[in-house]
Amino acid sequence: MDAEKATEMASGILIDRSLTAREVSLSPAANNLVSSSLVDSVYNLNCRAIKSTNILVKFKTMLIENVLSCRLFTYNYPLLIEHIRREAIFFMELLGDHVLREANHYLSLLETFKDDI
């Protein structure tokens, strides 16, 4: 919570430290088992993030095309728009790779323990 104190001192803005305190008190589960519903929830969250980021990429692509062809004005520099677009594409690639790795890992675990299920 030293970061919150330092930020308060530097900015003069009061920060609610209860979230950090709750985070510090977290501990791992005793059995370390991951339920299939948790796996499904994380997978669905990742898929929604990929879809939302894809929408952002399409929007930024349309935006940069219209700015460069003088059909749209913005105070943002075209390079900034392009940078955000490239970062979003990179994020989608990373998350997509992660989702595939996790799915393959989960399938291999199911195969390993299929007789125990």
MOFENFEN-V970191 format. One line per field, one symbol per residue. phi: phi as a letter, one per 20 degrees, with the letter a starting at -180 (. if undefined). A space follows every 50 residues. Layout:
BEGIN
phi->???
END
This chain:
BEGIN
phi->.fffffffffdmefdfefffffffefcfffeledffffgfffffffffff ffffffffffffffffffemebdbeffgffffffffffffffffffffff ffffffffffffdffee
END
